[in-house]
Amino acid sequence: MKVWMIPTAALGAFYAALGAGAASAQSAPAPVATPAPPSASPTPDEGPWFPSKWGPDDEIGAANLLSPELVLKAIKLVKTGKVYQLGVPIDDKFPAVLHRRFELWNVPPAPTGDKSEGPNKFTMNDELIVAWTGVGTQLNGVGHIGIDHVYYNGHHAKDFVTVRGVKKLGLEKTPPIVTRGILIDMADFYGLEIVPAGTEFSIADITAALKKQGTKIEKGDVVLFHTGWLKLVGRDNQAFLSGEPGIGLDAAKWLADQDIVAFGGDTWASEVAPRKDGQRIPVNQYMVAKRGIYNVELTETSGLARDKVYEFLFVLGHPLYIGATQEIVNPIAIR
């Protein structure tokens, strides 16, 4: 029997780096409260963006809209019991933006090789994951995106960001997201298999697509866009990472004004790229930092689009990693 093991030197380097990080965290001084700058950027409609409408101490943003009533209402959408997996399988080859990568190692502590333990011959597998939490399908929480180091509800990075995670706005405080989900099929609207990078969805396009489907956005919804962009994974990873279709700031403000809980789709940032004005991820700044709306990126929407399922029960129970602002998830849609 062949057993794959991490080379000793590589594993030693990993633990050395982990130990150095822990030492830095232990020696780092506790954050000292720093007032957010009074000149923090206004919203596109020129209004102040903090404190939040849910109060200056709020840490969960649009998740405040979730309720038992919304769950009961969404359950009524289940007619066939068909379950759609919205997460994508990932490994070390899955294309990821920036510096991110995902590594999984099988490192059983014992027994190894051909050995077993006890009269019942016990053996096991045990996995070690070394990865960024922003690979594949992911939930971006309200502490993930900031504006000049100021995050949701006016929290300054100096006050809550540490090498061992955030002390405020962590996803462990966000409840499970169970509500009505809707799909807006922009690929079908444009009559394309894959909507090209740089295509910005206007408010007019979105409302026309909704009308074509016979769908309306409601308060508390999770809104997902289907573009066909995930089809590029494994086919042309360079093109996949070079840009994407999506919403711009005008459509973002319009969506936020519908009181949605989350937005997302089958792209890696859920907004149009590249941009002609040179701004970097401004839609996420507006939706996440200013409005407290969650982003569910790289959702596998092709099954919903194929079956023309435009509204469904959306269920997302995420890991409760204390101090994380984004997490790899596998939400489901039930119809």
KAZITA-V733678 format. One record per helix or strand of 3 or more residues. SS is the DSSP state (hx for helix, st for strand). FROM is the first residue (numbers start at 1). LEN is the number of residues. If there is no record, write none. Layout:
BEGIN
SS;FROM;LEN
SS;FROM;LEN
END
This chain:
BEGIN
hx;8;20
hx;61;5
hx;68;8
st;83;3
st;102;5
st;127;5
st;138;3
hx;152;3
hx;157;4
hx;171;3
st;177;9
hx;186;5
hx;203;11
st;222;5
hx;229;4
hx;237;6
hx;249;8
st;262;4
hx;282;9
st;294;4
hx;302;5
st;311;6
st;326;3
st;332;3
END
